[in-house]
Amino acid sequence: MPRALLVVALAVFFASPSAMAQDGHHGQGHAENHDWYEKLKRPGSNASCCTGTINGVEGDCRPTRAYQKDDGTWYALLDGRWVPVPPKAVLSELAPDGRSHICANKTGTIFCFLGGSPKS
């Protein structure tokens, strides 16, 4: 019986909004982090990583899960799919919460990425 409870608890966790926010779904987790997202700049430019919330539509930045391969390439969950992060989008700073975050539009173009500490 304890094993069945564990399975139910895990199913509830992975179906929860906080777990979905960790899958890099567009708009999820943006509002909670908007204050520092709006300060992020795209590498090599002064353009913002974050489009912010416009007319009630959530911005492009959100928490995600990610890992780094031995060759230095980052992979992140973007709308629930593992994708390689272009090196030009990787920011050198860490997020205040230590988690990984990605800024990408609905078509999948990645503007900015912050890797977690150490791997998240």
Secondary structure, DSSP 4 states (H G I P E B T S, - for coil): -HHHHHHHHHHHHHHSHHHHHTBT-TTTTHHHHHHHHTT-B-TTSS-BS----BTTB--SEEEE-EEE-TTS-EEEEETTEEEEPPGGGB-SS--TTSSEEEEE-TT--EEEEE--SS--
